[in-house]
Amino acid sequence: MQFRGPAIVCANHAHGENAVIARLLTPDAGMVGAYVAGGRGRHLRPVLLPGNLVEAEVRSRVESQLPFARIELRESRGPWLSEPLPAAAIAWTTALTTSALPERQPFPRLFDALTALLTALCVAPSASGWAVPLLSYEVLLLRELGYGVSVKRPEEGDWPAFFDAFDRIGRELARYPLADLRADVMAARALLRERLARIREA
């Protein structure tokens, strides 16, 4: 495996004293786990935040080997991780993506959709601007994995319809791609729902 191109950081896990294993969603190689030397260091730690768009150079000598990656920041989501609602949405969408997608199978439509969703999360003036696209991303992910799901797209700002669709899609996610990881991963979605519900109550 050898490529260089854009990638979305979806997760990272400590490895040894100073390295991480990063999970990167790429347009052509799909979800790729890669060893990043110095990933826990002062320079790379903010680069490897989930949700960040990076330039990744990934190399491995054989297909069965965990590849090594060199990472450069292209677009940071860091400033929005201090905001409770965008932070919860970023945490959920990246956790969903890294947990549901198989390794090294390309999903270019999901890469484009997640890139657009993360951008919307950071530029929309309120959650009304990204809540429905978030649902659309979840539906697309289910369909790309082969699970048929039919949910009426709610109008922007129609929170009762949004939460009805949100809960229906959540049941499909818990039943199918996240069945073995329901408690851990779906907790991030529950937190997002709780924070979104405060908008309706306000």
Beta strands, then each sheet from edge to edge (+ up, - down):
strand 1: 2-15
strand 2: 19-26
strand 3: 30-36
strand 4: 53-59
strand 5: 68-75
sheet 1: 3+ 2- 1+ 4- 5+
end
